[in-house]
């Protein structure tokens, strides 16, 4: 893709999307959001099974939305701005493969929302994460009021949103906001390692698992369980199911497509 604001690198089944505005702490403006959305689409078209999302430089993952842009928006323009941010976050949440946020440095406001839209999160030791919109006189507008409580629980989410709390990496891991914390200089390597491990799994089963988990959040538990029953059965007879179970019975490593 052609953009000075966002880069996409694809290596086999693994992609890395990097927001590249280090001079602005990778803050998201209209052009950057549009470039992110394009990169996600291109990663999908390239058949990427695991997509790492990160920020350029050492100081920030995504420090948030561009406040200089937002400060003079009226209601109609703010609706369009919110819809654009939601579209990009949704594209990460609905990506057919697994999305992994490699959180380096600051991840505030919209940056936190992009991270929690991903399937998995890894943080560097120096990372600081929070939904800090309350101190700007607004609320999260790209999904945090819905995704954050599901991820960290109601009480923690309310404290983060009501108080604008900023969590260091270890506290973020303790509350379940990130899955693991690694030294700063190991973040990229660990994210790639995890992406490669995920990408080695059977693609259709991974996609079905992701859809089933999402269904559980979008419907009642009984409806989610019914969906899981159907999704589970649908995988039988697929090449990956046949290979995975044959390899187990034959005591060998599977060779998935």
C-alpha positions in Angstrom: 0.0 0.0 0.0 1.1 3.6 -0.6 0.9 5.7 2.5 3.4 7.6 4.6 1.1 7.3 7.7 0.6 3.5 7.8 2.7 0.6 6.6 1.7 -3.0 6.0 4.3 -5.7 5.7 3.3 -9.3 4.8 5.5 -12.3 5.3 3.7 -15.5 4.4 0.5 -15.7 6.5 1.6 -13.0 9.0 1.1 -9.3 8.5 2.3 -6.3 10.5 0.4 -3.0 10.3 2.3 -0.1 11.7 0.9 3.4 12.4 3.8 5.6 11.4 3.4 9.1 12.9 6.0 9.0 15.6 6.4 12.8 15.6 2.7 12.9 16.7 2.9 9.9 19.0 1.0 8.0 16.3 -2.2 10.0 17.0 -5.0 9.2 14.6 -6.4 11.8 12.2 -8.7 11.2 9.3 -5.9 10.3 6.8 -4.3 7.9 9.3 -7.6 6.1 10.0 -8.4 5.8 6.3 -4.9 4.4 5.7 -5.4 1.9 8.6 -8.7 0.7 7.1 -7.1 0.3 3.7 -4.2 -1.7 5.2 -6.6 -4.0 7.0 -8.5 -4.6 3.8 -5.2 -5.3 1.9 -4.1 -7.7 4.7 -7.3 -9.6 4.3 -7.0 -9.7 0.5 -3.5 -11.1 0.9 -4.8 -14.0 3.0 -3.1 -12.9 6.2 -4.1 -15.2 9.1 -2.5 -13.2 11.9 -2.2 -9.4 11.8 0.0 -7.6 14.3 -1.0 -3.9 14.9 1.6 -1.6 16.4 3.0 1.9 16.4 6.3 3.3 15.1 8.9 4.7 17.4 9.6 3.9 21.1 7.1 6.3 22.8 3.6 5.3 21.6 1.4 2.5 20.3 -1.3 5.1 19.4 -1.5 8.0 21.8 -5.1 8.6 20.9 -7.2 10.5 18.4 -5.9 13.8 17.1 -7.2 16.4 19.6 -6.2 19.3 17.5 -8.6 18.0 14.8 -11.4 17.2 17.2 -11.5 20.3 19.3 -13.6 22.4 16.9 -15.9 19.6 15.5 -19.7 20.1 15.6 -22.2 17.3 16.3 -22.5 16.3 12.6 -18.8 16.3 12.0 -18.3 14.4 15.2 -20.8 11.7 14.1 -18.8 11.2 10.9 -15.5 11.1 12.9 -16.9 8.6 15.3 -18.3 6.5 12.4 -14.8 6.4 10.8 -13.1 5.3 14.0 -15.8 2.6 14.6 -15.3 1.3 11.0 -11.6 0.8 11.5 -12.0 -0.8 15.0 -14.8 -3.0 13.6 -12.5 -4.1 10.7 -9.9 -5.3 13.3 -12.6 -7.0 15.4 -14.1 -8.7 12.3 -10.9 -9.5 10.5 -11.1 -13.2 9.3 -7.7 -14.0 10.9 -6.5 -13.2 14.4 -5.5 -9.6 15.2 -2.7 -8.9 17.8 -2.1 -5.5 19.3 1.6 -5.1 20.2 1.3 -2.2 22.6 4.5 -0.1 22.9 4.4 3.0 25.0 1.2 5.1 25.3 -2.2 3.7 24.2 -4.7 6.3 25.3 -8.3 7.0 24.1 -8.7 5.9 20.5 -5.4 4.0 20.8 -6.7 1.9 23.6 -9.9 1.3 21.6 -7.9 0.0 18.6 -6.0 -2.3 21.0 -9.2 -3.7 22.6 -10.7 -4.2 19.2 -8.0 -6.8 18.5 -8.3 -10.4 19.5 -5.1 -10.5 21.6 -2.8 -7.9 23.2 0.9 -7.9 24.2 2.4 -5.0 26.1 5.9 -3.8 26.5 7.0 -3.1 30.1 6.9 0.7 29.5 3.3 0.6 28.0 0.6 2.8 29.6 -3.0 2.2 28.6 -6.2 4.1 29.4 -9.4 5.5 28.2 -8.8 9.1 29.1 -11.6 10.9 27.1 -13.4 12.0 30.3 -10.7 14.7 30.9 -11.5 16.1 27.4 -15.2 16.4 28.3 -16.2 13.5 26.1 -16.6 9.7 26.4 -14.9 7.0 24.4 -16.4 7.0 20.8 -14.8 4.1 19.1 -16.2 1.1 21.0 -14.7 1.2 24.6 -18.0 1.6 26.4 -19.0 -1.8 24.9 -15.8 -3.7 24.5 -13.9 -2.7 27.6 -16.5 -4.1 30.2 -16.5 -7.4 28.4 -12.8 -7.5 28.6 -11.9 -6.3 32.1 -15.3 -6.5 33.9 -17.8 -3.8 34.7 -16.2 -2.2 37.8 -12.7 -1.9 36.3 -14.1 -0.5 33.0 -16.3 2.1 34.8 -13.3 3.2 36.8 -11.1 3.5 33.7 -13.8 5.4 31.8 -15.2 7.5 34.7 -11.8 8.5 36.1 -9.7 8.4 33.0 -7.4 5.9 34.8 -4.1 5.1 33.1 -2.9 1.5 33.8 0.8 0.5 33.6 1.6 -2.7 31.8 1.6 -5.0 34.8 -1.7 -3.6 36.1 -3.2 -4.0 32.6 -2.2 -7.6 32.7 -3.6 -8.1 36.1 -7.1 -6.9 35.1 -7.0 -8.9 31.8 -6.6 -5.9 29.5 -3.4 -7.5 28.0 -2.4 -11.1 27.9 1.3 -10.8 28.6 4.0 -8.2 29.3 7.5 -8.4 27.8 10.6 -6.3 28.0 10.5 -3.3 25.6 13.2 -4.7 23.3 11.5 -8.1 23.0 8.0 -6.8 22.0 8.3 -7.0 18.3 9.9 -10.5 18.3 7.3 -11.8 20.7 4.4 -10.4 18.7 5.8 -12.0 15.6 6.4 -15.3 17.4 2.8 -15.3 18.6 1.4 -14.4 15.2 3.4 -17.2 13.5 2.1 -19.6 16.1 -1.5 -18.6 15.6 -1.1 -18.5 11.8 0.1 -22.1 11.8 -3.3 -23.2 13.2 -6.1 -24.4 10.8 -7.5 -21.2 9.3 -11.2 -22.2 9.0 -11.3 -23.5 12.6 -9.7 -20.3 13.8 -12.2 -18.2 11.9 -15.1 -20.3 13.2 -13.8 -20.0 16.8 -13.6 -16.2 16.5 -17.1 -16.0 15.1 -18.4 -18.2 17.9 -16.8 -16.1 20.6 -18.2 -12.9 19.0 -21.7 -14.4 18.8 -21.6 -15.0 22.5 -21.2 -11.3 23.2 -23.9 -10.3 20.7 -26.7 -12.6 21.8 -28.0 -14.4 24.9 -26.0 -17.3 26.3 -28.5 -19.8 25.0 -28.4 -18.3 21.5 -24.6 -18.3 21.7 -24.5 -22.0 22.8 -26.8 -22.9 19.9 -24.5 -21.1 17.5 -21.5 -23.0 18.9 -23.2 -26.3 18.4 -23.8 -25.6 14.7 -20.3 -24.1 14.2 -18.7 -27.1 15.9 -20.5 -29.6 13.7 -19.7 -27.6 10.6 -16.0 -28.2 11.0 -16.3 -32.0 10.7 -15.5 -33.2 7.2 -13.2 -30.2 6.5 -9.6 -31.0 5.4 -8.1 -29.5 8.5 -10.4 -31.5 10.8 -9.5 -34.7 9.0 -5.8 -33.9 9.1 -5.8 -32.7 12.7 -7.5 -35.8 14.0 -5.5 -38.2 11.8 -2.3 -36.7 13.0 -3.3 -37.1 16.6 -4.3 -40.7 16.1 -1.0 -41.4 14.2 1.1 -39.5 16.8 2.6 -37.0 14.4 2.5 -33.2 13.7 -0.4 -32.1 11.6 0.1 -30.5 8.2 -2.7 -28.0 7.9 -3.5 -26.2 4.6 
